[in-house]
Amino acid sequence: MKNKHAFKDLMEKYVGIGFLIFAVLISATAAYSHGGKHAGAEFTHLQALQKAAQLYDELIGNGKLGQSWETDLKKVTISNRLNGDKQEVVVSFHLAEGDPKTVYIFFTASGKYAGSNFTGE
């Protein structure tokens, strides 16, 4: 019986340490992504994906995109493009089938939402 309690105490200790490490990593990631040592750096594709996914979910939740956009999503692509003389980041959500087949979400090079549509233009 004594060994059972020792093992349980040891496991609780390791779970607690694991949770603490996890919390520190999450906090460090959040601090870095919200203006850590690279504040003012170019808007990354990961940041674009995070923002676009949030907007995409809102479009589905508001009924502006049908349920097939949630259940039949095939892939997501991220690319840079030149729109006139301005650089943009484009996040494209592609359906397996249906029409329209793709919704595009645009961001400026600094990360501001610049619009969305089904044409990519």
Beta strands, then each sheet from edge to edge (+ up, - down):
strand 1: 73-83
strand 2: 86-95
strand 3: 102-108
strand 4: 113-117
sheet 1: 1+ 2- 3+ 4-
end
